[in-house]
Amino acid sequence: MRFLPISKLVIHHSAGGSWESILKYHEEKGWGDKSAYHWFVEKDGVVRAGRDEADYSPATQSWIANHSGIHICVDGSFDQEEPSQEQLNTLKKMVQAKMKIYGIKPENVIGHRDVNVTVCPGDNLYSKLSAMADIIPEWAEEISLEMARAGVSTRPAENIGNIPLYQHVLLIKKMLIYWKVLK
């Protein structure tokens, strides 16, 4: 359960851990059978769904970031390697769509390091975050219109505490399938 409206995108890297190892580690930490992250981007750009966006994330030591952020982890150790082009393409689409859906400002697309003492998400990914939030394309507006037709508010505060948040998740999954990145 969130105690704040969604207003941030917090980007992480896996620091070499696979999706399966992250799930196991997070379960051992007592965070349930889902990842602390809402989304995970594989090296080939495929997206794996983790924690429901309606739920807060325990992915940082910042209460505010955990309750106001959508947390996206990208597979790799980006203090040592570069993210793949497929990962960058997928992440950019996700960032721009979520900015539109939740009304997130470009300055609130942040790295884990912006809320904790850590190198995450690594210099090679962190340096690309501001460019991902620059331009919101036309297709993001179409997603917003589709959500409005479905009766889902695109104002996040209206979706906290009442049922429509699950519709966000369904529409986002539909959008990812449309992009052919969700298996």
C-alpha positions in Angstrom: 0.0 0.0 0.0 1.3 3.4 -0.9 1.0 6.4 1.3 2.0 9.0 -1.3 0.8 9.6 -4.9 3.2 8.4 -7.6 5.5 11.3 -8.6 8.9 9.7 -9.3 10.5 7.1 -11.5 13.5 5.5 -9.7 15.9 3.7 -12.0 18.2 0.9 -10.7 20.6 -1.6 -12.1 20.9 -5.2 -11.1 24.6 -5.0 -10.5 25.0 -8.3 -12.2 22.1 -10.2 -10.6 19.6 -12.0 -12.8 15.9 -11.7 -12.4 15.7 -15.0 -10.7 18.5 -14.2 -8.2 16.8 -10.8 -7.4 13.5 -12.5 -6.8 15.2 -15.0 -4.4 17.1 -12.3 -2.6 14.1 -10.1 -2.1 12.0 -13.0 -0.9 14.8 -13.8 1.6 14.6 -10.1 2.8 10.9 -10.7 3.6 9.5 -8.6 0.8 7.2 -11.4 -0.4 7.3 -13.5 -3.6 7.6 -10.5 -5.9 10.6 -8.3 -6.6 11.0 -5.0 -4.8 11.0 -3.5 -8.3 7.9 -2.8 -10.2 9.6 -3.7 -13.5 12.8 -5.4 -14.7 14.3 -4.8 -18.1 16.4 -7.8 -19.5 19.4 -7.3 -21.7 17.3 -8.0 -24.8 14.8 -5.4 -23.8 12.2 -7.8 -22.6 10.3 -6.5 -19.6 9.3 -8.6 -16.6 6.6 -7.5 -14.2 7.5 -7.4 -10.6 5.6 -5.7 -7.8 2.2 -4.2 -8.6 2.4 -0.4 -9.3 -0.3 0.1 -6.7 2.1 -1.2 -4.0 5.0 0.8 -2.6 8.5 -0.6 -3.2 11.1 -1.3 -0.5 13.9 -0.9 -3.1 15.6 2.1 -1.4 16.3 3.2 2.1 14.1 6.3 1.4 10.6 6.2 2.6 9.5 9.0 0.3 11.1 7.4 -2.8 9.6 4.0 -1.9 6.1 5.3 -1.5 6.1 7.9 -4.4 8.2 6.0 -7.0 7.8 3.4 -9.7 11.0 1.4 -9.5 12.5 0.0 -12.7 15.6 -2.2 -12.6 17.7 -2.7 -15.7 19.8 -5.9 -15.9 23.5 -5.2 -15.8 26.3 -3.5 -13.9 26.4 -0.1 -15.5 29.4 1.2 -13.6 31.4 -1.4 -15.6 29.3 -2.0 -18.8 27.0 -0.1 -21.1 23.3 -0.9 -21.3 22.2 -2.6 -24.6 20.4 -0.5 -27.2 17.4 -2.8 -26.6 17.4 -1.9 -22.9 17.7 1.8 -23.6 14.9 1.7 -26.2 12.5 -0.2 -23.8 13.5 2.0 -20.8 12.9 5.2 -22.8 9.4 4.0 -23.8 8.6 3.0 -20.3 9.8 6.3 -18.8 8.0 8.4 -21.3 4.7 6.5 -20.9 4.8 6.6 -17.1 5.6 10.3 -17.2 2.5 10.9 -19.2 0.3 8.4 -17.2 1.3 9.7 -13.8 2.1 13.3 -14.6 5.8 12.8 -13.5 8.1 15.8 -14.1 11.4 15.2 -16.0 13.4 16.2 -12.9 11.7 13.3 -11.0 13.1 10.7 -13.3 16.0 9.8 -10.9 18.5 7.1 -10.2 18.7 5.2 -6.9 21.8 7.2 -6.1 19.7 10.4 -5.9 18.0 9.1 -2.7 20.8 6.9 -1.2 24.5 6.6 -1.0 25.1 4.1 -3.8 26.5 4.0 -7.3 23.2 2.6 -8.6 22.2 2.7 -11.5 25.9 3.1 -12.5 27.4 6.0 -14.4 26.8 4.5 -17.8 23.0 4.3 -17.3 22.7 7.3 -15.0 24.2 9.7 -17.6 21.3 8.8 -20.0 18.3 9.3 -17.7 17.7 13.0 -18.4 17.6 12.4 -22.2 14.9 9.7 -21.7 12.7 12.2 -20.0 13.1 15.0 -22.5 10.4 14.5 -25.1 7.0 12.8 -24.6 6.0 11.4 -27.9 2.5 11.4 -29.5 1.9 7.7 -28.7 2.0 8.6 -24.9 -0.9 11.0 -25.5 -2.7 8.1 -27.3 -2.2 5.9 -24.2 -3.6 8.7 -22.0 -6.7 8.9 -24.2 -7.2 5.1 -24.2 -7.0 5.3 -20.4 -9.6 8.1 -20.3 -11.9 6.1 -22.5 -11.6 3.1 -20.1 -12.6 5.4 -17.3 -9.2 5.6 -15.6 -8.0 8.9 -14.5 -4.6 10.0 -15.6 -4.2 12.1 -12.5 -2.4 9.8 -10.0 -3.9 11.3 -6.9 -7.3 10.2 -8.1 -6.1 6.6 -8.4 -4.6 6.2 -5.0 -7.0 4.6 -2.5 -9.6 3.5 -5.1 -9.8 0.6 -7.5 -8.7 2.2 -10.9 -5.0 1.6 -10.2 -5.3 -2.0 -11.3 -6.6 -0.7 -14.7 -3.3 1.3 -15.0 -1.4 -2.0 -14.7 -3.6 -3.8 -17.3 -3.3 -1.0 -19.8 0.5 -0.7 -19.3 0.8 -4.5 -19.8 -1.3 -4.1 -23.0 0.9 -1.3 -24.1 4.1 -3.4 -23.5 2.6 -6.3 -25.4 1.9 -3.9 -28.2 5.6 -2.9 -28.2 6.4 -6.7 -28.2 8.6 -6.4 -25.2 6.6 -8.3 -22.6 6.6 -12.1 -22.8 
